[in-house]
Every structure is written in structure tokens, then in C-alpha cells.
Amino acid sequence: MKILEKLVIKDGIFTSIFSDGTKESLTSKDYYKKYNTETKIERRGGKREFAGSIHKYGELTTNITIRVPISKKQEVKELVKNYLKEYINPINLRRNAKK
């Protein structure tokens, strides 16, 4: 079993030196392709209670897609906006209010 003892990176060339004395030189692209060393970095804030924005309608929302005639697009948008106005979360309005 090969165990990596040393990894030397010079001018974009990765040279691996293993415990059995063998060496392997790869370009950075080939090295990452072969050894897949990518780790996903989590980029998010803390988990403080009530942190983040308040939901506009008091719950999670989703996108929907429907096909409508071009001439009726604006009319349908207005109908949906007017329908959803009664469900807007009043807490959200207070948060954005000017002091």
C-alpha cells in the first residue's frame, strides 16, 4: 500500500513522493482530476435564532411557471399580485419601516 510521505508543488507541477520510494509528477489539472481533493466549503452565516430575512408571506415560497398569451402577461401578473397582497406578513412591513 502506497502512503504519501511528501507532496512538493513547484511551478504548477505536483510531485508526490510515496513511502515505497516511488515518485509521481502531475500537472495541477491532472493531479486534481486523479485524486479529486475538492472539498466543499460551506459559506453561510451562523445559526442565531431569528437571523436572516423574514418570509414575505409568513412561510416559504416557491416559483411557478405558467404559459399565458403575451398580450395577457401583464394582466395575469397584476391578478396574482393583487391576490397575494392579503397574505403579506405584517411583521415584514414593520421591519422595513423608517424610524
C-alpha positions in Angstrom: 0.0 0.0 0.0 1.4 3.4 -1.0 1.3 6.1 1.6 2.0 9.7 0.6 5.0 10.9 2.5 5.7 14.3 0.8 4.0 16.5 -1.8 6.1 19.1 -3.5 4.4 21.8 -5.6 6.7 23.8 -7.9 5.8 25.8 -11.0 2.4 24.1 -11.2 3.8 20.6 -11.1 2.7 18.3 -8.2 5.4 15.8 -7.3 4.2 13.1 -4.9 6.8 11.1 -3.0 5.4 7.8 -1.6 6.6 5.6 1.3 7.9 2.9 -1.1 10.3 5.4 -2.7 8.4 6.0 -5.9 7.7 9.4 -7.3 4.8 10.7 -9.4 4.7 14.1 -11.2 1.5 15.5 -12.5 0.3 18.9 -13.6 -2.2 20.6 -11.2 -5.1 19.8 -13.5 -4.2 16.1 -13.8 -3.5 15.9 -10.0 -6.9 17.2 -9.0 -8.6 15.0 -11.7 -6.8 11.9 -10.4 -7.1 12.5 -6.6 -10.3 14.6 -6.5 -9.2 16.6 -3.5 -12.0 19.1 -3.8 -13.8 19.8 -0.6 -16.9 21.8 -0.4 -16.6 24.9 1.7 -19.7 25.9 3.5 -20.3 29.6 3.0 -23.2 30.6 5.3 -23.8 32.6 8.4 -24.3 31.5 11.9 -27.4 29.7 13.3 -28.6 32.5 15.5 -32.3 32.3 16.3 -34.4 34.7 14.1 -31.3 35.5 12.0 -32.0 36.3 8.3 -34.8 37.8 6.4 -38.4 37.4 7.4 -40.6 35.5 4.8 -42.7 37.9 2.8 -45.9 35.8 3.2 -45.1 34.3 6.6 -43.9 30.9 5.1 -41.6 29.5 2.5 -42.4 30.4 -1.1 -41.8 28.7 -4.5 -41.6 29.7 -8.1 -44.3 28.7 -10.5 -44.3 28.9 -14.3 -47.3 29.0 -16.5 -47.8 29.8 -20.2 -50.0 32.7 -21.0 -50.5 34.7 -24.2 -48.1 37.6 -24.5 -51.0 40.1 -24.6 -52.3 38.8 -21.2 -49.0 38.6 -19.4 -49.3 41.9 -17.5 -52.9 41.3 -16.7 -52.1 37.9 -15.2 -49.2 39.4 -13.2 -51.5 42.1 -11.7 -54.1 39.5 -10.8 -51.6 37.3 -8.9 -50.1 40.3 -7.1 -53.5 41.6 -6.1 -54.5 38.1 -4.9 -51.3 37.8 -2.8 -51.5 41.2 -1.2 -53.8 40.0 1.5 -51.3 37.3 2.6 -48.3 39.6 3.1 -46.7 39.2 6.5 -47.3 42.4 8.6 -44.1 41.8 10.6 -42.1 42.2 7.4 -43.7 45.7 6.9 -42.8 46.8 10.4 -39.2 45.7 9.9 -38.7 47.8 6.8 -40.5 50.8 8.2 -38.4 54.0 8.5 -37.7 55.2 12.1 
